[in-house]
Amino acid sequence: MGNTTGWLVVGLFFITGILFLSRHGWQLIAGYNMASEEKKAQYDLDRLYVANGIGMLVLGAFILLSLLFSDHWSLMGNILFVATSLLTIVGIIIINGTWCVKK
């Protein structure tokens, strides 16, 4: 990934994270934007904003670290980057399905 493209991706993740944390952008939450009104009523939108906003900021930070330090990483460092990114994505999915559901 070129530096310009990388910085654009980092910027998009940070902007999306800030957008979610400021309680905007529900259209960007995958699945929620196309859900029926009955399905939307099952989720706490404020918690969805927080979970996805923090997740986007964390992923943006991972990509930023990758941009800044990947030239000095070994293969193990790159594998660790991919693994932590995937674990973060899985964590966001799990939190969306548990913590964000209304009781």
N, CA and C atoms as an extended XYZ file, in Angstrom:
309
Properties=species:S:1:pos:R:3:atomname:S:1:resname:S:1:resid:I:1 pbc="F F F"
N         0.865       -1.162        0.000 N   MET     1
C         0.000        0.000        0.000 CA  MET     1
C         0.912        1.226        0.000 C   MET     1
N         0.702        2.101       -0.965 N   GLY     2
C         1.503        3.316       -1.038 CA  GLY     2
C         1.207        4.250        0.122 C   GLY     2
N         2.131        5.156        0.371 N   ASN     3
C         1.954        6.065        1.500 CA  ASN     3
C         0.698        6.912        1.373 C   ASN     3
N         0.430        7.438        0.179 N   THR     4
C        -0.756        8.278        0.004 CA  THR     4
C        -2.024        7.484        0.265 C   THR     4
N        -2.100        6.298       -0.297 N   THR     5
C        -3.271        5.453       -0.083 CA  THR     5
C        -3.405        5.080        1.386 C   THR     5
N        -2.306        4.763        2.008 N   GLY     6
C        -2.324        4.411        3.428 CA  GLY     6
C        -2.832        5.545        4.293 C   GLY     6
N        -2.362        6.759        4.029 N   TRP     7
C        -2.812        7.912        4.816 CA  TRP     7
C        -4.290        8.192        4.577 C   TRP     7
N        -4.772        7.970        3.348 N   LEU     8
C        -6.207        8.141        3.075 CA  LEU     8
C        -7.034        7.124        3.860 C   LEU     8
N        -6.560        5.883        3.909 N   VAL     9
C        -7.272        4.841        4.659 CA  VAL     9
C        -7.293        5.177        6.148 C   VAL     9
N        -6.157        5.616        6.690 N   VAL    10
C        -6.103        6.013        8.106 CA  VAL    10
C        -7.076        7.152        8.360 C   VAL    10
N        -7.077        8.144        7.472 N   GLY    11
C        -7.997        9.272        7.615 CA  GLY    11
C        -9.447        8.841        7.583 C   GLY    11
N        -9.785        7.924        6.672 N   LEU    12
C       -11.167        7.435        6.593 CA  LEU    12
C       -11.577        6.703        7.870 C   LEU    12
N       -10.687        5.887        8.412 N   PHE    13
C       -11.007        5.178        9.654 CA  PHE    13
C       -11.197        6.153       10.809 C   PHE    13
N       -10.317        7.142       10.918 N   PHE    14
C       -10.447        8.117       12.009 CA  PHE    14
C       -11.697        8.980       11.839 C   PHE    14
N       -11.987        9.415       10.619 N   ILE    15
C       -13.194       10.215       10.381 CA  ILE    15
C       -14.442        9.402       10.688 C   ILE    15
N       -14.459        8.143       10.255 N   THR    16
C       -15.608        7.281       10.535 CA  THR    16
C       -15.765        7.054       12.031 C   THR    16
N       -14.664        6.824       12.738 N   GLY    17
C       -14.724        6.638       14.190 CA  GLY    17
C       -15.265        7.865       14.895 C   GLY    17
N       -14.784        9.039       14.508 N   ILE    18
C       -15.269       10.280       15.114 CA  ILE    18
C       -16.732       10.510       14.766 C   ILE    18
N       -17.115       10.182       13.538 N   LEU    19
C       -18.512       10.318       13.112 CA  LEU    19
C       -19.419        9.453       13.977 C   LEU    19
N       -19.018        8.205       14.214 N   PHE    20
C       -19.818        7.320       15.061 CA  PHE    20
C       -19.875        7.819       16.500 C   PHE    20
N       -18.739        8.241       17.038 N   LEU    21
C       -18.713        8.691       18.433 CA  LEU    21
C       -19.489        9.987       18.639 C   LEU    21
N       -19.706       10.744       17.559 N   SER    22
C       -20.519       11.955       17.663 CA  SER    22
C       -21.990       11.670       17.352 C   SER    22
N       -22.346       10.377       17.335 N   ARG    23
C       -23.729        9.910       17.167 CA  ARG    23
C       -24.314       10.220       15.783 C   ARG    23
N       -23.481       10.106       14.759 N   HIS    24
C       -23.933       10.286       13.387 CA  HIS    24
C       -23.477        9.084       12.564 C   HIS    24
N       -24.051        8.925       11.399 N   GLY    25
C       -23.580        7.909       10.471 CA  GLY    25
C       -24.160        6.526       10.663 C   GLY    25
N       -25.388        6.414       11.156 N   TRP    26
C       -25.970        5.082       11.328 CA  TRP    26
C       -26.078        4.359        9.989 C   TRP    26
N       -26.105        5.117        8.888 N   GLN    27
C       -26.198        4.502        7.565 CA  GLN    27
C       -24.943        3.696        7.229 C   GLN    27
N       -23.850        3.965        7.932 N   LEU    28
C       -22.590        3.282        7.653 CA  LEU    28
C       -22.419        1.982        8.433 C   LEU    28
N       -23.314        1.704        9.367 N   ILE    29
C       -23.211        0.473       10.155 CA  ILE    29
C       -23.813       -0.660        9.329 C   ILE    29
N       -22.968       -1.593        8.941 N   ALA    30
C       -23.387       -2.681        8.061 CA  ALA    30
C       -24.506       -3.494        8.689 C   ALA    30
N       -25.540       -3.732        7.927 N   GLY    31
C       -26.674       -4.518        8.401 CA  GLY    31
C       -27.745       -3.678        9.053 C   GLY    31
N       -27.344       -2.664        9.803 N   TYR    32
C       -28.329       -1.823       10.492 CA  TYR    32
C       -29.057       -0.931        9.500 C   TYR    32
N       -28.350       -0.477        8.479 N   ASN    33
C       -28.955        0.442        7.530 CA  ASN    33
C       -30.052       -0.206        6.690 C   ASN    33
N       -29.995       -1.503        6.491 N   MET    34
C       -30.990       -2.196        5.671 CA  MET    34
C       -31.973       -3.014        6.505 C   MET    34
N       -31.847       -2.979        7.813 N   ALA    35
C       -32.705       -3.787        8.687 CA  ALA    35
C       -34.115       -3.210        8.739 C   ALA    35
N       -35.056       -4.085        9.021 N   SER    36
C       -36.441       -3.644        9.188 CA  SER    36
C       -36.567       -2.867       10.494 C   SER    36
N       -37.670       -2.158       10.632 N   GLU    37
C       -37.893       -1.374       11.853 CA  GLU    37
C       -37.945       -2.283       13.082 C   GLU    37
N       -38.501       -3.497       12.939 N   GLU    38
C       -38.564       -4.429       14.063 CA  GLU    38
C       -37.154       -4.854       14.489 C   GLU    38
N       -36.298       -5.107       13.511 N   LYS    39
C       -34.919       -5.518       13.812 CA  LYS    39
C       -34.127       -4.354       14.421 C   LYS    39
N       -34.339       -3.139       13.897 N   LYS    40
C       -33.646       -1.965       14.441 CA  LYS    40
C       -34.052       -1.714       15.890 C   LYS    40
N       -35.299       -2.029       16.226 N   ALA    41
C       -35.788       -1.802       17.588 CA  ALA    41
C       -35.090       -2.714       18.598 C   ALA    41
N       -34.460       -3.796       18.136 N   GLN    42
C       -33.772       -4.728       19.027 CA  GLN    42
C       -32.399       -4.220       19.468 C   GLN    42
N       -31.872       -3.187       18.802 N   TYR    43
C       -30.512       -2.714       19.074 CA  TYR    43
C       -30.523       -1.336       19.714 C   TYR    43
N       -29.576       -1.116       20.609 N   ASP    44
C       -29.366        0.184       21.229 CA  ASP    44
C       -28.417        0.968       20.320 C   ASP    44
N       -28.957        1.968       19.633 N   LEU    45
C       -28.174        2.704       18.645 CA  LEU    45
C       -26.988        3.431       19.277 C   LEU    45
N       -27.159        3.951       20.487 N   ASP    46
C       -26.044        4.636       21.153 CA  ASP    46
C       -24.884        3.681       21.413 C   ASP    46
N       -25.197        2.465       21.819 N   ARG    47
C       -24.130        1.483       22.048 CA  ARG    47
C       -23.482        1.053       20.732 C   ARG    47
N       -24.286        0.960       19.668 N   LEU    48
C       -23.710        0.652       18.360 CA  LEU    48
C       -22.723        1.736       17.942 C   LEU    48
N       -23.094        2.991       18.174 N   TYR    49
C       -22.191        4.097       17.849 CA  TYR    49
C       -20.878        3.973       18.615 C   TYR    49
N       -20.963        3.720       19.908 N   VAL    50
C       -19.754        3.641       20.737 CA  VAL    50
C       -18.882        2.458       20.305 C   VAL    50
N       -19.479        1.285       20.154 N   ALA    51
C       -18.716        0.086       19.800 CA  ALA    51
C       -18.033        0.245       18.446 C   ALA    51
N       -18.772        0.708       17.463 N   ASN    52
C       -18.198        0.845       16.132 CA  ASN    52
C       -17.244        2.028       16.038 C   ASN    52
N       -17.525        3.105       16.758 N   GLY    53
C       -16.626        4.255       16.756 CA  GLY    53
C       -15.272        3.922       17.347 C   GLY    53
N       -15.273        3.279       18.506 N   ILE    54
C       -14.003        2.885       19.126 CA  ILE    54
C       -13.285        1.861       18.252 C   ILE    54
N       -14.043        0.939       17.678 N   GLY    55
C       -13.437       -0.054       16.783 CA  GLY    55
C       -12.760        0.585       15.581 C   GLY    55
N       -13.400        1.572       14.974 N   MET    56
C       -12.800        2.258       13.824 CA  MET    56
C       -11.538        3.021       14.226 C   MET    56
N       -11.565        3.654       15.397 N   LEU    57
C       -10.376        4.376       15.861 CA  LEU    57
C        -9.219        3.418       16.150 C   LEU    57
N        -9.521        2.270       16.739 N   VAL    58
C        -8.473        1.279       17.029 CA  VAL    58
C        -7.888        0.728       15.728 C   VAL    58
N        -8.751        0.398       14.772 N   LEU    59
C        -8.246       -0.098       13.491 CA  LEU    59
C        -7.438        0.975       12.768 C   LEU    59
N        -7.887        2.224       12.839 N   GLY    60
C        -7.119        3.317       12.251 CA  GLY    60
C        -5.753        3.455       12.895 C   GLY    60
N        -5.700        3.275       14.214 N   ALA    61
C        -4.418        3.344       14.923 CA  ALA    61
C        -3.503        2.192       14.507 C   ALA    61
N        -4.064        0.993       14.338 N   PHE    62
C        -3.257       -0.141       13.882 CA  PHE    62
C        -2.668        0.137       12.500 C   PHE    62
N        -3.491        0.671       11.603 N   ILE    63
C        -3.007        0.963       10.250 CA  ILE    63
C        -1.960        2.073       10.293 C   ILE    63
N        -2.175        3.074       11.151 N   LEU    64
C        -1.194        4.152       11.303 CA  LEU    64
C         0.146        3.597       11.794 C   LEU    64
N         0.106        2.732       12.792 N   LEU    65
C         1.341        2.106       13.280 CA  LEU    65
C         2.016        1.290       12.187 C   LEU    65
N         1.202        0.613       11.388 N   SER    66
C         1.748       -0.163       10.287 CA  SER    66
C         2.443        0.743        9.274 C   SER    66
N         1.829        1.882        8.977 N   LEU    67
C         2.449        2.827        8.040 CA  LEU    67
C         3.774        3.363        8.572 C   LEU    67
N         3.796        3.665        9.850 N   LEU    68
C         4.976        4.297       10.431 CA  LEU    68
C         6.132        3.327       10.656 C   LEU    68
N         5.818        2.075       11.004 N   PHE    69
C         6.871        1.163       11.439 CA  PHE    69
C         7.040       -0.093       10.594 C   PHE    69
N         6.244       -0.294        9.556 N   SER    70
C         6.291       -1.568        8.832 CA  SER    70
C         7.617       -1.794        8.110 C   SER    70
N         8.347       -0.749        7.784 N   ASP    71
C         9.641       -0.945        7.127 CA  ASP    71
C        10.643       -1.633        8.041 C   ASP    71
N        10.433       -1.536        9.336 N   HIS    72
C        11.368       -2.104       10.306 CA  HIS    72
C        10.849       -3.400       10.930 C   HIS    72
N         9.701       -3.860       10.476 N   TRP    73
C         9.114       -5.067       11.051 CA  TRP    73
C         9.628       -6.305       10.339 C   TRP    73
N         9.670       -7.386       11.084 N   SER    74
C         9.975       -8.678       10.496 CA  SER    74
C         8.659       -9.303       10.038 C   SER    74
N         8.760      -10.504        9.539 N   LEU    75
C         7.555      -11.226        9.141 CA  LEU    75
C         6.629      -11.414       10.336 C   LEU    75
N         7.206      -11.671       11.497 N   MET    76
C         6.407      -11.869       12.706 CA  MET    76
C         5.641      -10.595       13.061 C   MET    76
N         6.238       -9.444       12.879 N   GLY    77
C         5.555       -8.184       13.141 CA  GLY    77
C         4.363       -7.984       12.227 C   GLY    77
N         4.512       -8.348       10.959 N   ASN    78
C         3.399       -8.237       10.017 CA  ASN    78
C         2.286       -9.220       10.354 C   ASN    78
N         2.664      -10.426       10.744 N   ILE    79
C         1.661      -11.417       11.142 CA  ILE    79
C         0.923      -10.942       12.386 C   ILE    79
N         1.640      -10.366       13.325 N   LEU    80
C         1.022       -9.830       14.539 CA  LEU    80
C         0.054       -8.695       14.210 C   LEU    80
N         0.418       -7.830       13.267 N   PHE    81
C        -0.467       -6.747       12.834 CA  PHE    81
C        -1.769       -7.303       12.263 C   PHE    81
N        -1.667       -8.274       11.372 N   VAL    82
C        -2.861       -8.864       10.763 CA  VAL    82
C        -3.706       -9.563       11.821 C   VAL    82
N        -3.069      -10.297       12.724 N   ALA    83
C        -3.804      -11.024       13.763 CA  ALA    83
C        -4.544      -10.072       14.697 C   ALA    83
N        -3.890       -9.001       15.131 N   THR    84
C        -4.568       -8.063       16.039 CA  THR    84
C        -5.686       -7.317       15.322 C   THR    84
N        -5.501       -7.027       14.048 N   SER    85
C        -6.569       -6.376       13.284 CA  SER    85
C        -7.777       -7.296       13.155 C   SER    85
N        -7.526       -8.562       12.842 N   LEU    86
C        -8.631       -9.517       12.721 CA  LEU    86
C        -9.332       -9.734       14.060 C   LEU    86
N        -8.566       -9.809       15.141 N   LEU    87
C        -9.176       -9.958       16.467 CA  LEU    87
C       -10.026       -8.740       16.823 C   LEU    87
N        -9.587       -7.561       16.432 N   THR    88
C       -10.376       -6.353       16.680 CA  THR    88
C       -11.688       -6.399       15.907 C   THR    88
N       -11.634       -6.820       14.654 N   ILE    89
C       -12.849       -6.916       13.840 CA  ILE    89
C       -13.807       -7.942       14.434 C   ILE    89
N       -13.285       -9.097       14.832 N   VAL    90
C       -14.129      -10.120       15.464 CA  VAL    90
C       -14.724       -9.582       16.761 C   VAL    90
N       -13.927       -8.849       17.528 N   GLY    91
C       -14.427       -8.246       18.764 CA  GLY    91
C       -15.562       -7.274       18.510 C   GLY    91
N       -15.441       -6.454       17.471 N   ILE    92
C       -16.513       -5.515       17.121 CA  ILE    92
C       -17.786       -6.276       16.774 C   ILE    92
N       -17.649       -7.342       16.012 N   ILE    93
C       -18.819       -8.135       15.616 CA  ILE    93
C       -19.481       -8.753       16.843 C   ILE    93
N       -18.688       -9.304       17.749 N   ILE    94
C       -19.242       -9.924       18.962 CA  ILE    94
C       -19.921       -8.880       19.840 C   ILE    94
N       -19.286       -7.735       20.023 N   ILE    95
C       -19.880       -6.675       20.847 CA  ILE    95
C       -21.176       -6.174       20.226 C   ILE    95
N       -21.211       -6.055       18.893 N   ASN    96
C       -22.445       -5.618       18.232 CA  ASN    96
C       -23.585       -6.605       18.459 C   ASN    96
N       -23.257       -7.886       18.562 N   GLY    97
C       -24.290       -8.900       18.741 CA  GLY    97
C       -24.666       -9.171       20.184 C   GLY    97
N       -23.893       -8.648       21.135 N   THR    98
C       -24.185       -8.917       22.546 CA  THR    98
C       -24.469       -7.635       23.314 C   THR    98
N       -23.473       -6.797       23.496 N   TRP    99
C       -23.588       -5.591       24.311 CA  TRP    99
C       -24.557       -4.571       23.704 C   TRP    99
N       -24.662       -4.546       22.383 N   CYS   100
C       -25.489       -3.541       21.706 CA  CYS   100
C       -26.952       -3.951       21.577 C   CYS   100
N       -27.287       -5.169       21.966 N   VAL   101
C       -28.673       -5.638       21.883 CA  VAL   101
C       -29.422       -5.174       23.124 C   VAL   101
N       -30.624       -4.632       22.913 N   LYS   102
C       -31.443       -4.196       24.051 CA  LYS   102
C       -31.877       -5.407       24.853 C   LYS   102
N       -31.958       -5.229       26.146 N   LYS   103
C       -32.367       -6.322       27.039 CA  LYS   103
C       -33.871       -6.409       27.100 C   LYS   103
